Protein backbone atom coordinates (compact mmCIF):
# COMPACT_ATOMS: atom_id res chain seq x y z
CA UNK A 1 0.00 0.00 0.00
CA UNK A 2 1.54 3.34 -1.05
CA UNK A 3 2.22 6.10 1.48
CA UNK A 4 -0.17 9.08 1.49
CA UNK A 5 1.10 12.07 -0.50
CA UNK A 6 1.70 14.12 2.65
CA UNK A 7 3.47 11.29 4.49
CA UNK A 8 6.92 12.88 4.32
CA UNK A 9 5.75 16.30 5.50
CA UNK A 10 3.75 14.73 8.35
CA UNK A 11 6.75 12.66 9.43
CA UNK A 12 8.99 15.71 9.34
CA UNK A 13 6.55 17.64 11.50
CA UNK A 14 6.39 14.71 13.90
CA UNK A 15 10.18 14.79 14.26
CA UNK A 16 10.16 18.56 14.79
CA UNK A 17 7.52 18.29 17.51
CA UNK A 18 9.46 15.52 19.25
CA UNK A 19 12.71 17.50 18.99
CA UNK A 20 11.10 20.66 20.36
CA UNK A 21 9.87 18.78 23.42
CA UNK A 22 13.13 16.85 23.90
CA UNK A 23 15.40 19.89 23.67
CA UNK A 24 13.29 21.96 26.06
CA UNK A 25 13.13 19.10 28.55
CA UNK A 26 16.76 17.96 28.42
CA UNK A 27 18.82 20.72 26.82
CA UNK A 28 20.50 20.71 23.42
CA UNK A 29 23.79 19.12 24.49
CA UNK A 30 22.28 16.07 26.21
CA UNK A 31 19.65 15.21 23.60
CA UNK A 32 20.84 12.92 20.80
CA UNK A 33 19.30 12.25 17.40
CA UNK A 34 18.30 8.76 18.55
CA UNK A 35 16.51 10.30 21.56
CA UNK A 36 14.48 12.53 19.26
CA UNK A 37 13.52 9.69 16.95
CA UNK A 38 12.60 7.43 19.86
CA UNK A 39 10.33 10.16 21.23
CA UNK A 40 8.76 10.46 17.77
CA UNK A 41 8.28 6.67 17.60
CA UNK A 42 10.56 6.37 14.56
CA UNK A 43 13.81 4.59 13.74
CA UNK A 44 17.14 6.39 14.03
CA UNK A 45 18.07 5.94 10.36
CA UNK A 46 15.00 7.77 9.13
CA UNK A 47 16.20 11.06 10.59
CA UNK A 48 18.59 11.86 7.74
CA UNK A 49 15.87 11.60 5.14
CA UNK A 50 14.52 14.84 6.63
CA UNK A 51 17.41 16.69 8.30
CA UNK A 52 21.12 16.97 7.66
CA UNK A 53 22.17 17.36 11.31
CA UNK A 54 21.00 17.88 14.88
CA UNK A 55 21.52 21.64 14.47
CA UNK A 56 19.21 21.54 11.47
CA UNK A 57 16.32 20.05 13.44
CA UNK A 58 17.16 22.25 16.45
CA UNK A 59 16.72 25.38 14.36
CA UNK A 60 13.33 24.25 13.05
CA UNK A 61 12.21 23.01 16.47
CA UNK A 62 12.94 26.44 17.98
CA UNK A 63 10.64 28.04 15.42
CA UNK A 64 7.98 25.50 16.31
CA UNK A 65 8.45 26.02 20.07
CA UNK A 66 8.17 29.80 19.72
CA UNK A 67 4.90 29.43 17.83
CA UNK A 68 3.63 26.91 20.38
CA UNK A 69 4.38 29.39 23.18
CA UNK A 70 2.37 32.13 21.48
CA UNK A 71 -0.54 29.69 21.13
CA UNK A 72 -0.27 28.84 24.83
CA UNK A 73 -0.26 32.49 25.85
CA UNK A 74 -3.15 33.30 23.51
CA UNK A 75 -5.53 30.74 25.03
CA UNK A 76 -6.56 32.85 28.07
CA UNK A 77 -7.31 35.83 25.80
CA UNK A 78 -10.56 34.40 24.45
CA UNK A 79 -13.36 36.50 25.89
CA UNK A 80 -10.96 38.63 27.95
CA UNK A 81 -11.56 42.41 27.82
CA UNK A 82 -8.83 44.38 26.03
CA UNK A 83 -7.81 46.13 29.25
CA UNK A 84 -7.04 42.78 30.92
CA UNK A 85 -5.41 40.91 28.02
CA UNK A 86 -1.81 41.84 28.77
CA UNK A 87 -2.18 40.87 32.43
CA UNK A 88 -3.73 37.56 31.40
CA UNK A 89 -0.64 36.78 29.32
CA UNK A 90 1.66 37.61 32.24
CA UNK A 91 -0.33 35.36 34.58
CA UNK A 92 -0.38 32.49 32.07
CA UNK A 93 3.39 32.66 31.63
CA UNK A 94 4.17 33.01 35.34
CA UNK A 95 2.14 29.96 36.26
CA UNK A 96 3.04 26.75 38.14
CA UNK A 97 1.96 24.72 35.10
CA UNK A 98 4.46 26.48 32.85
CA UNK A 99 7.20 26.01 35.42
CA UNK A 100 6.43 22.31 35.80
CA UNK A 101 6.35 21.54 32.06
CA UNK A 102 9.35 23.03 30.24
CA UNK A 103 8.91 20.48 27.44
CA UNK A 104 5.87 22.42 26.17
CA UNK A 105 6.89 25.85 27.45
CA UNK A 106 8.83 28.88 26.33
CA UNK A 107 12.16 28.04 24.62
CA UNK A 108 13.67 31.30 25.88
CA UNK A 109 13.29 30.19 29.49
CA UNK A 110 14.44 26.62 28.92
CA UNK A 111 17.15 27.03 26.26
CA UNK A 112 18.04 30.73 26.03
CA UNK A 113 21.47 30.73 27.78
CA UNK A 114 22.56 27.46 26.16
CA UNK A 115 21.60 28.60 22.66
CA UNK A 116 23.20 32.02 23.21
CA UNK A 117 26.53 30.39 24.09
CA UNK A 118 26.44 28.08 21.07
CA UNK A 119 25.51 30.77 18.53
CA UNK A 120 24.98 29.97 14.85
CA UNK A 121 21.70 29.40 13.03
CA UNK A 122 19.81 28.12 16.11
CA UNK A 123 20.54 31.42 17.87
CA UNK A 124 19.20 33.35 14.90
CA UNK A 125 16.02 31.26 15.02
CA UNK A 126 15.60 31.93 18.74
CA UNK A 127 16.22 35.65 18.22
CA UNK A 128 13.61 35.72 15.46
CA UNK A 129 11.07 34.16 17.82
CA UNK A 130 11.98 36.70 20.49
CA UNK A 131 11.40 39.63 18.12
CA UNK A 132 8.00 38.22 17.17
CA UNK A 133 7.12 37.85 20.86
CA UNK A 134 8.13 41.44 21.61
CA UNK A 135 5.99 42.77 18.74
CA UNK A 136 3.01 40.65 19.84
CA UNK A 137 3.30 41.78 23.46
CA UNK A 138 3.71 45.42 22.44
CA UNK A 139 0.45 45.22 20.53
CA UNK A 140 -1.32 43.65 23.53
CA UNK A 141 0.04 46.28 25.89
CA UNK A 142 -1.01 49.06 23.54
CA UNK A 143 -4.55 47.66 23.49
CA UNK A 144 -4.62 47.37 27.27
CA UNK A 145 -3.07 50.76 27.97
CA UNK A 146 -4.70 52.96 25.33
CA UNK A 147 -1.65 53.07 23.03
CA UNK A 148 0.67 54.31 25.77
CA UNK A 149 2.88 51.23 25.54
CA UNK A 150 6.64 51.76 25.44
CA UNK A 151 9.39 49.43 24.33
CA UNK A 152 11.01 49.56 27.76
CA UNK A 153 7.75 48.39 29.39
CA UNK A 154 7.51 45.41 27.05
CA UNK A 155 11.17 44.44 27.36
CA UNK A 156 11.16 44.86 31.14
CA UNK A 157 8.01 42.79 31.48
CA UNK A 158 9.30 40.03 29.22
CA UNK A 159 12.65 39.90 31.03
CA UNK A 160 10.86 39.59 34.38
CA UNK A 161 8.63 36.84 33.03
CA UNK A 162 11.50 34.77 31.62
CA UNK A 163 13.73 35.33 34.64
CA UNK A 164 10.90 34.51 37.00
CA UNK A 165 10.28 31.13 35.36
CA UNK A 166 14.01 30.30 35.36
CA UNK A 167 14.29 31.13 39.07
CA UNK A 168 11.10 29.25 39.93
CA UNK A 169 12.43 26.11 38.24
CA UNK A 170 15.46 26.06 40.52
CA UNK A 171 13.42 26.00 43.74
CA UNK A 172 11.07 23.72 45.65
CA UNK A 173 7.36 24.01 44.91
CA UNK A 174 6.77 26.26 47.93
CA UNK A 175 9.57 28.69 47.14
CA UNK A 176 8.78 28.51 43.43
CA UNK A 177 5.27 29.78 44.17
CA UNK A 178 6.75 32.68 46.16
CA UNK A 179 8.88 33.72 43.17
CA UNK A 180 5.97 33.50 40.72
CA UNK A 181 3.68 35.49 43.01
CA UNK A 182 6.36 38.14 43.56
CA UNK A 183 6.93 38.54 39.82
CA UNK A 184 3.22 38.80 39.07
CA UNK A 185 2.73 41.34 41.87
CA UNK A 186 5.74 43.38 40.74
CA UNK A 187 4.54 43.49 37.13
CA UNK A 188 0.99 44.31 38.18
CA UNK A 189 2.17 47.26 40.26
CA UNK A 190 4.52 48.43 37.53
CA UNK A 191 1.78 48.21 34.94
CA UNK A 192 -0.73 50.07 37.12
CA UNK A 193 1.79 52.79 37.86
CA UNK A 194 2.62 53.27 34.17
CA UNK A 195 -0.95 54.26 33.29
CA UNK A 196 -1.47 56.82 36.03
CA UNK A 197 -2.05 60.29 34.55
CA UNK A 198 0.95 62.56 34.84
CA UNK A 199 -1.03 64.95 37.03
CA UNK A 200 -1.85 62.20 39.50
CA UNK A 201 1.84 61.32 39.82
CA UNK A 202 2.88 64.89 40.68
CA UNK A 203 2.56 66.31 44.19
CA UNK A 204 1.68 69.74 45.45
CA UNK A 205 4.17 71.74 47.46
CA UNK A 206 4.10 70.73 51.11
CA UNK A 207 2.36 67.37 50.51
CA UNK A 208 4.12 64.13 51.31
CA UNK A 209 5.56 62.55 48.15
CA UNK A 210 4.45 58.99 47.34
CA UNK A 211 7.01 56.21 47.66
CA UNK A 212 9.37 55.90 44.74
CA UNK A 213 9.54 52.85 42.50
CA UNK A 214 12.75 51.80 44.24
CA UNK A 215 11.13 52.06 47.67
CA UNK A 216 8.16 49.99 46.49
CA UNK A 217 10.43 47.33 45.02
CA UNK A 218 12.43 47.06 48.26
CA UNK A 219 9.27 46.78 50.35
CA UNK A 220 8.05 43.99 48.07
CA UNK A 221 11.37 42.17 48.16
CA UNK A 222 11.56 41.98 51.96
CA UNK A 223 8.33 40.03 52.58
CA UNK A 224 9.08 37.74 49.63
CA UNK A 225 12.48 36.92 51.07
CA UNK A 226 10.93 36.24 54.49
CA UNK A 227 8.38 33.89 52.97
CA UNK A 228 11.13 31.91 51.22
CA UNK A 229 13.13 31.58 54.46
CA UNK A 230 10.11 30.30 56.38
Backbone bond lengths (Angstrom), bond angles and torsions (degrees), N, CA, C in turn:
res aa  C-N    CA-C-N  psi(-1)  N-CA   C-N-CA  omega(-1)  CA-C   N-CA-C  phi
1 X - - - 1.467 - - 1.536 109.50 -
2 X 1.340 117.57 125.56 1.465 119.96 -177.17 1.527 111.70 -69.49
3 X 1.360 114.79 153.44 1.457 120.01 177.09 1.526 110.31 -71.13
4 X 1.316 119.03 148.04 1.468 120.61 173.85 1.525 110.03 -58.52
5 X 1.333 117.19 156.45 1.453 121.68 -176.12 1.533 112.22 -61.69
6 X 1.328 116.52 -31.68 1.468 119.32 -177.71 1.526 112.45 -95.30
7 X 1.338 116.76 15.32 1.466 119.89 -176.02 1.526 111.94 -58.82
8 X 1.322 117.17 -44.94 1.461 120.02 -175.79 1.529 111.00 -65.90
9 X 1.341 116.75 -42.67 1.460 119.27 -179.26 1.528 110.87 -67.62
10 X 1.338 116.70 -36.31 1.466 120.04 178.33 1.516 110.80 -67.96
11 X 1.323 117.43 -39.36 1.460 120.71 178.34 1.519 110.81 -66.20
12 X 1.319 116.79 -40.59 1.462 120.88 178.47 1.525 110.38 -61.35
13 X 1.329 115.87 -44.61 1.462 119.80 179.28 1.532 110.48 -63.74
14 X 1.298 116.35 -37.61 1.465 121.09 178.03 1.531 110.83 -61.61
15 X 1.324 116.70 -40.74 1.462 121.34 178.31 1.532 110.06 -67.10
16 X 1.325 116.77 -42.43 1.467 121.12 179.99 1.529 110.42 -61.94
17 X 1.320 116.50 -44.56 1.466 120.26 179.12 1.528 111.25 -62.07
18 X 1.331 116.18 -42.73 1.470 120.16 178.82 1.524 110.62 -65.44
19 X 1.333 116.96 -40.59 1.463 120.87 -179.94 1.520 110.95 -66.25
20 X 1.326 116.60 -41.50 1.467 119.99 -179.69 1.522 110.73 -60.64
21 X 1.323 116.99 -41.91 1.460 120.49 178.32 1.527 111.31 -69.52
22 X 1.329 117.14 -42.81 1.460 121.20 -176.92 1.525 111.78 -65.39
23 X 1.322 116.87 -44.66 1.460 120.15 -179.04 1.525 111.51 -64.94
24 X 1.334 116.88 -42.66 1.464 119.41 -179.40 1.524 111.78 -67.97
25 X 1.322 116.22 -31.33 1.467 119.74 -179.45 1.524 112.51 -79.38
26 X 1.348 117.09 -39.14 1.458 120.19 -171.54 1.505 116.40 -117.00
27 X 1.341 117.80 -7.32 1.457 120.02 -176.90 1.519 111.37 89.15
28 X 1.316 117.03 156.25 1.463 120.58 -174.91 1.526 112.68 -72.81
29 X 1.325 117.63 -34.06 1.464 119.99 -175.63 1.526 111.94 -71.41
30 X 1.322 117.10 -36.93 1.467 120.80 -174.12 1.526 112.92 -81.99
31 X 1.313 117.28 -26.25 1.468 120.69 -175.30 1.528 110.22 -82.45
32 X 1.325 116.29 127.76 1.458 122.21 179.60 1.531 109.96 -103.64
33 X 1.320 115.67 164.11 1.460 120.64 178.09 1.517 110.66 -57.25
34 X 1.349 116.82 -42.02 1.467 119.30 -179.79 1.523 112.18 -65.19
35 X 1.344 117.28 -29.31 1.468 120.51 176.37 1.527 110.47 -66.97
36 X 1.324 115.32 -42.21 1.467 120.41 179.17 1.522 110.47 -62.46
37 X 1.318 116.24 -47.60 1.466 119.82 -177.03 1.520 111.36 -67.36
38 X 1.330 117.47 -35.35 1.456 119.78 176.66 1.521 110.30 -64.90
39 X 1.317 117.09 -40.61 1.463 120.60 178.36 1.524 110.61 -64.23
40 X 1.340 116.05 -34.25 1.467 120.66 179.12 1.521 112.26 -80.41
41 X 1.354 117.50 -7.95 1.458 120.91 -178.40 1.514 112.83 74.67
42 X 1.349 116.47 31.66 1.462 122.01 -177.37 1.522 109.64 -126.70
43 X 1.333 115.90 164.35 1.459 120.33 179.26 1.521 110.59 -80.99
44 X 1.328 114.90 152.22 1.463 121.97 -176.87 1.528 111.66 -57.19
45 X 1.324 117.34 -44.58 1.463 121.38 -175.03 1.518 114.35 -62.08
46 X 1.325 116.81 -25.93 1.455 119.42 -178.42 1.522 114.26 -71.40
47 X 1.308 117.18 -13.30 1.472 121.04 -177.25 1.522 111.67 -59.09
48 X 1.332 116.52 -43.82 1.468 120.22 -171.51 1.519 113.40 -78.16
49 X 1.314 117.17 -1.91 1.460 119.62 169.91 1.524 111.03 -78.85
50 X 1.342 115.97 -11.87 1.468 120.63 -176.98 1.529 113.04 -120.72
51 X 1.335 117.65 -32.54 1.463 121.01 -175.67 1.521 110.06 -136.07
52 X 1.319 115.14 147.47 1.461 119.64 -178.07 1.518 112.85 -85.12
53 X 1.346 117.97 -22.00 1.459 121.09 -176.61 1.523 110.00 -162.64
54 X 1.332 115.50 172.25 1.468 120.03 176.08 1.524 110.72 -65.43
55 X 1.332 117.58 -37.88 1.466 120.53 177.66 1.521 111.55 -61.83
56 X 1.320 115.95 -33.41 1.463 120.64 179.72 1.530 110.62 -64.30
57 X 1.318 117.39 -47.10 1.464 119.93 179.26 1.527 110.69 -73.74
58 X 1.328 118.05 -30.05 1.461 120.83 176.63 1.517 110.11 -61.59
59 X 1.324 116.91 -46.35 1.463 120.31 -179.86 1.528 111.04 -57.97
60 X 1.338 116.31 -47.32 1.463 119.42 -178.36 1.529 111.40 -69.64
61 X 1.321 117.33 -33.91 1.465 120.40 179.95 1.531 111.22 -69.46
62 X 1.327 117.67 -30.03 1.466 120.39 176.41 1.520 110.81 -67.59
63 X 1.330 116.35 -39.48 1.467 119.73 175.55 1.527 110.30 -61.72
64 X 1.327 115.37 -43.03 1.463 119.48 179.01 1.527 111.34 -64.07
65 X 1.339 116.95 -43.83 1.468 121.16 -178.17 1.523 111.21 -64.83
66 X 1.326 117.36 -37.77 1.466 120.25 178.20 1.525 110.49 -64.18
67 X 1.329 116.63 -42.99 1.460 119.78 176.90 1.512 112.40 -65.51
68 X 1.319 117.05 -38.07 1.462 121.68 178.56 1.526 110.46 -64.07
69 X 1.333 117.12 -36.97 1.462 120.80 178.96 1.526 110.90 -66.37
70 X 1.320 117.29 -41.85 1.462 119.75 177.54 1.532 110.85 -62.61
71 X 1.323 116.69 -38.04 1.470 119.94 176.81 1.522 110.28 -63.55
72 X 1.331 116.57 -42.81 1.465 121.12 179.56 1.527 111.45 -61.94
73 X 1.328 116.43 -42.89 1.457 120.44 -178.67 1.524 112.24 -74.40
74 X 1.316 117.21 -21.65 1.466 120.82 -179.51 1.526 112.66 -81.04
75 X 1.323 117.43 -21.10 1.466 120.27 -175.70 1.526 113.39 -57.40
76 X 1.358 119.64 -45.05 1.468 118.62 -178.52 1.525 113.82 -72.94
77 X 1.332 118.49 -2.26 1.462 120.64 -176.74 1.526 112.76 -82.93
78 X 1.323 116.80 -16.65 1.464 119.59 -179.18 1.524 110.23 -62.85
79 X 1.303 116.32 119.77 1.456 121.12 179.21 1.511 114.66 77.79
80 X 1.336 118.20 4.31 1.464 121.46 179.69 1.517 109.89 -88.36
81 X 1.333 118.99 130.95 1.466 120.86 178.01 1.520 111.14 -57.79
82 X 1.328 116.62 150.08 1.461 121.67 -176.96 1.526 111.96 -55.32
83 X 1.318 117.04 -38.22 1.467 120.76 -177.11 1.525 112.85 -66.23
84 X 1.344 117.18 -19.96 1.466 120.85 -176.34 1.523 113.09 -108.63
85 X 1.332 117.81 0.48 1.463 120.58 -172.27 1.533 112.55 -68.00
86 X 1.322 116.31 -41.95 1.464 119.21 -178.96 1.528 110.38 -64.58
87 X 1.319 116.27 -42.84 1.469 120.17 179.15 1.524 111.02 -64.19
88 X 1.327 116.63 -35.36 1.464 120.03 178.64 1.525 110.84 -64.13
89 X 1.321 117.24 -36.79 1.461 121.23 177.73 1.529 110.42 -66.35
90 X 1.330 116.51 -44.30 1.466 120.76 178.29 1.527 110.69 -58.93
91 X 1.327 116.45 -45.89 1.469 120.54 -178.72 1.520 111.83 -65.68
92 X 1.342 116.96 -37.41 1.467 119.98 179.32 1.527 111.10 -66.93
93 X 1.313 116.65 -37.38 1.466 120.45 -179.61 1.530 110.60 -72.39
94 X 1.319 115.87 -46.05 1.469 120.72 -178.74 1.527 110.11 -88.05
95 X 1.313 115.26 58.56 1.460 120.72 -176.97 1.526 110.26 -119.52
96 X 1.333 117.70 152.08 1.467 120.69 176.40 1.528 113.00 -58.90
97 X 1.328 117.12 -32.95 1.467 120.48 179.49 1.518 110.88 -64.45
98 X 1.318 116.85 -44.05 1.465 120.46 178.51 1.524 110.49 -63.34
99 X 1.311 116.73 -42.03 1.463 120.62 179.37 1.529 110.97 -62.66
100 X 1.311 116.62 -40.55 1.465 121.15 -175.02 1.525 113.72 -76.69
101 X 1.328 117.63 -16.83 1.474 120.29 -175.07 1.520 111.66 -129.25
102 X 1.336 117.52 72.01 1.469 119.71 178.68 1.521 112.91 -63.70
103 X 1.334 117.19 -25.06 1.462 119.97 -176.94 1.525 113.26 -64.08
104 X 1.331 117.68 -19.27 1.469 120.77 176.89 1.528 110.85 -121.31
105 X 1.325 116.54 14.05 1.454 120.57 -175.01 1.514 113.71 -102.24
106 X 1.317 114.55 -163.34 1.457 122.66 -175.23 1.526 111.15 -68.36
107 X 1.347 118.36 127.07 1.460 120.37 179.06 1.527 112.98 -69.63
108 X 1.331 117.46 -22.73 1.461 120.17 178.15 1.524 110.74 -66.05
109 X 1.329 116.41 -40.39 1.460 120.58 -179.18 1.520 112.32 -75.41
110 X 1.316 117.50 -32.23 1.466 120.01 -175.79 1.530 113.22 -92.96
111 X 1.329 117.73 -29.11 1.465 120.20 -172.46 1.526 114.44 -127.26
112 X 1.329 117.95 -5.57 1.458 121.14 -172.79 1.521 115.00 -50.47
113 X 1.348 119.40 -58.16 1.475 120.12 -178.36 1.531 113.19 -61.05
114 X 1.327 116.86 -39.42 1.463 120.31 -178.27 1.527 110.92 -66.64
115 X 1.333 116.45 -43.63 1.462 120.58 179.40 1.522 110.32 -67.16
116 X 1.329 116.90 -39.55 1.467 120.61 -179.63 1.524 111.27 -61.29
117 X 1.328 117.23 -38.49 1.469 120.12 179.15 1.525 111.08 -69.40
118 X 1.311 117.21 -36.92 1.466 120.80 -176.27 1.523 112.07 -74.97
119 X 1.343 117.07 -36.97 1.460 120.54 179.49 1.519 112.23 71.83
120 X 1.336 116.05 -160.23 1.458 121.72 176.84 1.523 113.57 77.83
121 X 1.315 115.16 -160.91 1.467 121.57 -175.91 1.528 112.73 -64.20
122 X 1.334 119.99 -38.25 1.469 118.81 176.10 1.535 112.78 -57.91
123 X 1.326 117.07 -38.89 1.458 120.14 178.58 1.520 110.90 -64.73
124 X 1.323 116.71 -39.02 1.469 119.20 177.73 1.527 110.81 -64.72
125 X 1.321 116.85 -36.87 1.464 120.11 177.26 1.521 111.28 -65.19
126 X 1.337 116.43 -42.81 1.460 120.40 179.37 1.525 110.67 -65.98
127 X 1.319 117.01 -39.84 1.468 121.29 178.39 1.523 110.88 -64.79
128 X 1.322 116.97 -37.42 1.466 120.79 177.49 1.524 110.42 -63.16
129 X 1.335 116.40 -42.81 1.463 119.99 177.41 1.512 111.68 -64.23
130 X 1.327 116.98 -37.07 1.463 121.32 178.37 1.522 110.95 -63.83
131 X 1.321 117.48 -44.03 1.465 120.96 179.79 1.526 110.98 -62.99
132 X 1.325 116.65 -39.72 1.466 119.87 176.69 1.529 110.93 -64.06
133 X 1.335 116.50 -39.28 1.472 120.35 179.15 1.527 110.51 -64.64
134 X 1.315 117.00 -43.12 1.463 121.14 -179.85 1.525 110.38 -61.20
135 X 1.332 116.73 -45.01 1.471 120.39 179.96 1.523 110.84 -63.39
136 X 1.334 116.89 -41.33 1.464 121.51 -179.75 1.523 110.80 -64.76
137 X 1.337 116.31 -44.16 1.462 120.11 -179.61 1.523 111.53 -69.18
138 X 1.315 117.39 -34.65 1.463 120.43 177.53 1.527 110.54 -62.19
139 X 1.326 115.69 -41.23 1.460 119.84 178.40 1.527 110.76 -64.36
140 X 1.331 117.04 -43.04 1.463 120.42 178.59 1.518 111.58 -62.77
141 X 1.329 116.61 -42.79 1.459 120.49 -179.55 1.517 110.87 -65.77
142 X 1.327 116.20 -38.72 1.463 119.89 178.09 1.527 110.89 -62.37
143 X 1.335 116.37 -39.79 1.468 120.07 178.14 1.529 110.87 -66.50
144 X 1.325 116.20 -38.94 1.454 120.16 -177.36 1.521 112.53 -75.66
145 X 1.322 116.54 -29.91 1.462 120.70 -172.72 1.518 113.14 -115.23
146 X 1.320 116.87 26.88 1.473 120.99 174.17 1.532 111.60 57.01
147 X 1.318 116.76 46.10 1.469 123.05 174.66 1.520 113.64 65.29
148 X 1.329 117.79 20.70 1.457 119.61 177.69 1.531 111.56 -99.07
149 X 1.318 116.54 17.42 1.456 120.71 -178.32 1.523 110.51 -68.57
150 X 1.320 116.38 143.13 1.451 122.02 175.39 1.516 109.38 -122.52
151 X 1.317 115.74 157.09 1.455 120.21 -179.60 1.523 111.03 -62.87
152 X 1.330 116.63 -37.83 1.464 119.25 -179.23 1.526 111.32 -64.96
153 X 1.335 117.91 -34.81 1.461 120.81 177.48 1.527 110.72 -64.00
154 X 1.334 115.64 -44.64 1.461 119.84 -178.58 1.524 110.49 -66.62
155 X 1.324 116.95 -47.45 1.462 120.10 -178.51 1.527 111.27 -64.59
156 X 1.335 116.94 -42.11 1.460 119.90 178.79 1.507 112.15 -64.06
157 X 1.332 116.17 -40.28 1.462 120.01 178.47 1.520 111.05 -65.40
158 X 1.324 116.39 -46.20 1.465 120.24 -178.76 1.524 111.32 -63.67
159 X 1.333 116.92 -40.67 1.465 120.08 178.62 1.529 111.27 -63.31
160 X 1.329 116.71 -39.71 1.466 120.60 178.04 1.529 110.85 -66.37
161 X 1.312 116.88 -40.41 1.461 121.03 178.63 1.528 111.55 -61.89
162 X 1.335 116.31 -50.28 1.464 120.28 -177.93 1.523 110.31 -65.49
163 X 1.331 116.44 -47.24 1.461 119.84 179.33 1.508 112.61 -62.25
164 X 1.334 116.57 -37.31 1.459 120.21 179.01 1.517 112.44 -62.42
165 X 1.336 116.46 -41.88 1.468 120.24 179.58 1.532 110.42 -67.70
166 X 1.331 116.91 -40.84 1.470 119.93 178.88 1.524 110.25 -61.64
167 X 1.336 117.24 -46.27 1.461 120.43 178.76 1.527 111.36 -62.72
168 X 1.335 116.02 -44.04 1.463 120.01 -177.29 1.523 111.65 -61.79
169 X 1.328 117.13 -31.83 1.463 120.70 -179.14 1.520 113.15 -74.25
170 X 1.317 117.15 -13.20 1.461 119.90 179.64 1.526 112.37 -91.41
171 X 1.339 117.84 -5.78 1.454 121.82 -170.77 1.524 112.10 -115.15
172 X 1.318 115.29 169.58 1.463 120.87 173.74 1.528 108.91 -68.08
173 X 1.320 116.39 166.27 1.463 120.30 -177.63 1.532 111.97 -56.25
174 X 1.328 116.63 -41.79 1.461 120.38 -177.89 1.519 111.36 -64.54
175 X 1.330 116.63 -50.04 1.462 120.37 -179.70 1.523 111.65 -70.59
176 X 1.325 116.72 -31.11 1.461 120.94 176.10 1.521 110.72 -60.85
177 X 1.327 116.71 -42.12 1.459 121.29 178.64 1.521 111.16 -63.60
178 X 1.346 116.72 -36.36 1.467 120.48 178.14 1.526 110.25 -62.64
179 X 1.325 116.94 -44.15 1.465 121.17 179.83 1.525 110.86 -63.04
180 X 1.326 116.65 -46.74 1.469 120.03 -179.06 1.525 110.99 -61.93
181 X 1.329 116.71 -44.41 1.465 120.21 179.21 1.527 111.29 -62.98
182 X 1.340 116.48 -40.80 1.459 120.27 -179.94 1.521 111.35 -64.23
183 X 1.325 116.75 -41.35 1.466 120.42 178.79 1.518 111.57 -66.12
184 X 1.323 116.59 -42.87 1.473 119.26 178.96 1.525 110.71 -63.67
185 X 1.345 116.28 -43.09 1.463 120.31 -179.59 1.528 110.75 -64.91
186 X 1.326 116.51 -42.23 1.462 120.81 179.42 1.525 110.73 -61.42
187 X 1.334 117.00 -45.90 1.457 119.89 -178.53 1.520 111.74 -69.98
188 X 1.319 116.76 -33.33 1.465 119.77 177.08 1.529 110.65 -64.71
189 X 1.321 116.31 -45.07 1.463 120.18 179.36 1.526 111.25 -66.11
190 X 1.318 116.26 -41.11 1.462 120.28 178.96 1.514 111.15 -63.47
191 X 1.332 115.42 -42.14 1.462 120.09 179.69 1.522 111.45 -65.84
192 X 1.331 116.48 -43.55 1.465 119.81 179.60 1.520 110.91 -63.91
193 X 1.316 116.76 -38.92 1.458 120.61 -178.80 1.517 111.26 -67.48
194 X 1.349 116.69 -33.23 1.462 120.21 -175.32 1.517 113.04 -70.28
195 X 1.342 117.61 -19.02 1.462 119.34 -177.61 1.521 112.42 -102.90
196 X 1.330 118.25 3.15 1.449 119.25 176.85 1.526 109.59 -67.38
197 X 1.323 118.90 136.50 1.453 120.45 177.08 1.519 110.11 -58.09
198 X 1.324 115.66 148.64 1.456 120.31 -178.32 1.520 111.11 -57.67
199 X 1.335 117.18 -36.72 1.464 120.10 -178.75 1.518 111.37 -65.78
200 X 1.315 116.96 -34.30 1.455 120.46 -178.80 1.519 110.96 -71.89
201 X 1.352 117.17 -25.45 1.449 120.27 -179.00 1.526 112.04 -82.35
202 X 1.345 117.71 -20.19 1.455 120.23 179.97 1.526 109.78 -81.90
203 X 1.321 116.85 161.36 1.458 121.12 179.72 1.511 110.16 -127.21
204 X 1.319 115.58 147.34 1.455 120.02 177.73 1.526 109.44 -78.18
205 X 1.327 114.51 156.96 1.456 120.35 -179.43 1.519 109.70 -60.77
206 X 1.327 116.26 130.63 1.451 120.24 177.22 1.519 113.41 94.17
207 X 1.372 117.26 -14.26 1.465 119.09 178.19 1.514 109.73 -89.46
208 X 1.313 115.29 149.71 1.462 120.70 179.83 1.518 110.00 -67.04
209 X 1.337 117.43 129.34 1.456 121.71 -179.82 1.521 110.01 -73.75
210 X 1.342 117.35 144.58 1.467 119.82 177.87 1.514 110.12 -69.01
211 X 1.320 117.08 160.28 1.467 119.45 179.43 1.511 111.17 -61.29
212 X 1.311 116.35 144.03 1.454 120.89 179.01 1.519 110.12 -75.15
213 X 1.353 114.66 169.11 1.467 118.93 179.60 1.517 110.48 -61.91
214 X 1.364 115.74 -37.12 1.464 118.51 179.75 1.504 112.03 -65.44
215 X 1.365 115.97 -39.98 1.465 119.53 178.43 1.514 110.58 -63.92
216 X 1.341 116.81 -41.82 1.464 120.10 -179.72 1.517 110.36 -63.69
217 X 1.358 116.76 -41.98 1.451 119.27 -178.53 1.525 110.90 -63.93
218 X 1.361 116.67 -40.38 1.460 119.33 179.61 1.519 111.76 -65.68
219 X 1.349 115.74 -38.66 1.468 118.60 -179.67 1.516 111.25 -68.00
220 X 1.355 116.21 -30.31 1.463 119.53 177.12 1.521 110.77 -74.76
221 X 1.341 115.88 -35.77 1.462 118.86 -175.60 1.517 111.79 -68.38
222 X 1.350 117.87 -35.99 1.456 120.30 -176.24 1.527 113.12 -62.70
223 X 1.353 118.78 -51.30 1.473 116.75 178.84 1.517 113.28 -64.86
224 X 1.341 117.41 -32.12 1.462 119.13 178.92 1.516 110.18 -65.28
225 X 1.337 116.23 -42.14 1.459 119.27 178.76 1.528 111.06 -63.83
226 X 1.355 116.33 -39.88 1.469 118.84 178.73 1.509 111.46 -63.39
227 X 1.333 116.85 -39.15 1.466 119.37 -179.34 1.533 110.57 -65.11
228 X 1.340 117.38 -35.94 1.458 119.65 -179.00 1.522 111.70 -72.64
229 X 1.344 117.28 -28.30 1.457 120.49 179.06 1.522 112.26 -77.65
230 X 1.337 115.47 -22.46 1.475 119.49 -175.56 1.524 111.38 -65.55
